[in-house]
Each structure stands twice: as structure tokens, then as C-alpha cells.
Amino acid sequence: DRLTARGVSHCVNYNSSRDFSFAPGTDYDKRKNAFLNKTFEQELADLKYVVSWVIDDSKRMLGVKKEDLILYMHGNSLGGTLTTLLENFFQRIKKISICGSGCGTNGSTKPILSTCFPEETIFNSVAKFKGDLFLLQGNEDTTVPKESGLRILEHAIRAKTFHTIVPGVNHNFSKT
């Protein structure tokens, strides 16, 4: 809101869970259950829908003509991985930042991760991105191995890549 009020940029915050909003004090189990029975493909379709909606309605919502709209995307964890699969929008996306993101399932049995696209699909998509790609990781992240995120960067062969590891923080960027 502050960036928009100052005319710096417009921000659209997209929460990928269905039929749920994160409210202060919402307990962890309720947040976790918001993703039950949701697949990776559904998550990606939802994100593509939101990006299309922002583009198509940019004049009314943001005061920016569709042809002038430039996107900078940020995704946390799974959201970052999904953002690397937005190849249909790459001509409009100039910068992507991903935080605690990677590829593969890390052995997780969560339904959404068990339906994750093959690594090769993610690598083939991110290889087409020509903007800036920034990976931020916590050095104590045990949820998404650092190597998993680095593999995404390695395949971003047309992008200008950046990488930062934050000491002493975990996957949620809480102190360990």
C-alpha cells in the first residue's frame, strides 16, 4: 500500500490457498489445511489466472495501459517455483525474486508437492526467462534444500542471476 501511495509501484498480493484468507492469529493447522487436496497444476493455473487478470484489467485497476504494464514477480517457497513456470508471461516480466524456493519434492508426501511438475519442466521454463532472477535462501532452511534452489538458477541460462543466503534463518525466515 505504501509503494502504491508513493507512486513507486502497484502491488498485488496473491495468496494461493483456496477459500481461505490469512488473518492475524490464524492458527497453523487451519493455514496448513487450506492447501489440502490442491495440486501443483491447480496452483499454477490459479497463479496464471491472477496474472492474466492483472494484465487484462491493468488500466482500470492500476491506471496503466496493458501494453505499458511491466511485471516484477516475487514468490515464496512453492510460489517462487510456480513463478518460474510463467513462461507465457516472460515477455512482460522483467524481474523475478524467489525466496526459499526449489524444485523437486524433498521427499515430502504433502499432496501438493507429490503432484509437483518434473524438475525438467521447471528447468525448461526458467531457461527461457531473460530478466533478472534473484534467489534468497536461509542457511538453516531444512524444508527446501539450498541445492534445489541453486539448480533453478543454474538453468536460468538467459537470465541475470543473483543469490543471497541469509545466515541464521530457516525456511520461514525465522531465527533458528
Salt bridges, closest charged atoms under 4 A:
ASP29 OD1 - LYS32 NZ 3.66
GLU43 OE2 - LYS38 NZ 2.99
ASP46 OD2 - ARG18 NH2 3.08
ASP46 OD2 - LYS38 NZ 3.14
ASP56 OD1 - LYS66 NZ 3.12
ASP57 OD2 - ARG60 NH2 2.57
ASP68 OD2 - LYS65 NZ 3.99
GLU87 OE2 - LYS128 NZ 2.83
GLU119 OE1 - ARG151 NH2 2.75
ASP141 OD2 - HIS171 ND1 2.80
